[in-house]
Structure formats: C-alpha cells, structure tokens
C-alpha cells in the first residue's frame, strides 16, 4: 500500500516543553484521517510538521516520498482561523489566487492560474461568489473559499485545521459532503473536535496528546479517549444517542502506530 505521509519516531518541543514525543504515523493514499485530542495536545503542531513549517527535534518525516520542504507544492492547507479576512478588502477570486503564489511562474497571476481558481471555486460550489468580498461572506462560505484556495495547485494531500469550529450543523454537513467528494481524488487529514463528524465521515482516526493512538477505521476507541481525557468516563453522543465510554484503567501502554 502506498503511504502518502510517513512519520517515524518524531519528537518536537517548544523550548523545554515537549509537544510530541516519539510519534510514528503512516497515512496511506486516499485516506480520510480525522485527528482528535485535547487543546494543546499537539494536533496543529502535527500539521505544521507535515507542511514543513516546523522541523522535528528528532525522527524522520516523508511526504509523498520526499522531505516536507520538497513536497509542499503538492499539499493544500486550510487554516483554523479565517476571521482575519473579515476586514481585509479582497475578493473571493483574489483570495483563491493566493494559493498559486508558491508556483514559480510569474509574480502576478497568469491566465492558467485564473482558470485553476475558477475550477477550484466550481469544485466547492461558490463560483457565483467570485467577485464578492471574502470578508462579507458567512463563516461557512469563507471556509469554502479557503478550501478552493488550497485546491488551486491540485494537491495530492489536503490538510485542514478545525475547519468547522464556527459553523452551524447544516453548513457542517455540506462541508463534509464536499470533503467526501474530494477524498475520491486526494488524501485528507482534518483536525477536529467534532466527534460525531469523525464517526460519520472518516476512514481512520488518530488521537494526539503528546503521544499518538491510530486506528485504521473511522471509529473512536476507548484507548483514544483515555489518551485524550484520562481515565474519567466520557459521554460520547453519536447519532443522537449518548454512550458512556470508559477508558482502560491501569498503566497506560505506549500508544503509537508503525
């Protein structure tokens, strides 16, 4: 099986604070991986390491068979916070064209770039908004703009950081439907606190809290909840029915996937 992302015994610290410790993770081609875990557990750091924005203190990372810096043009990234664009006077088309800035064709957008942007806007269903100001859109529409920006270079891997944190349930459903369609053509890694969406859409789940626990099916295992929240009982609401999940008590085993 082809592996798009390979992390082997990766550790990373901010100063004296260890964020990720001896993490190994293999993500196969066309996987829809949901990354869950507590705030401060290392989820966003994991994405930044994949993007090459951070370098590990130790361990190896391979993205599409290359070091992250050599593969970044084959990745699409949707950041967590798009609110910075609310007051910025830039159109949807111009925002999406920013996704081409990493290409070494020219300083200004070319006709090829504009066609790529139009195609990306069509994929996420908002071509009709191309001349609107990005800041005037709803949060859900703005998220689609940033997905379109990430798609302009036709990435093989799409990374998303908490993309539905501020949108309503109807918008979330439409958003995940879009991701499912994209997943037929690319690998998707999404950081999310939405456990229901995880169980409904993902093909695999990874829980990150300094260590990592990986499960190659789209369901949350008790050991994941233990890693994220300790051994206290956790109420998980799935399909409208609350379930009590008890973590395994006793000494926690080293949780990693190799």
Buried (B, 14 or more C-beta within 10 A) or exposed (E): EEBBBBBBBBBBBEEEEBBBBBBBBBBBBBBBBBBBBBEEBBBBBBBBBBBBEBEBEEBEBBBBEEEBEEBBEBBBBBBBEBEEBEEEEEBBBBBBBBBBEEBEEEEEBEEEBBEBBBBBBEBBBBBEBBEBBBBBBEBBBBBBBBBBBBBBBEBBBBBBBBBBBBBEEEBBBBBBEBBEEBBEBBBBBBBBBBBBBBBBBBBBBBBBBBBBBBBBEBEBBEBBBBBBBEBEEBEBEBEEEEEEBEBEEEEBEEBBBE
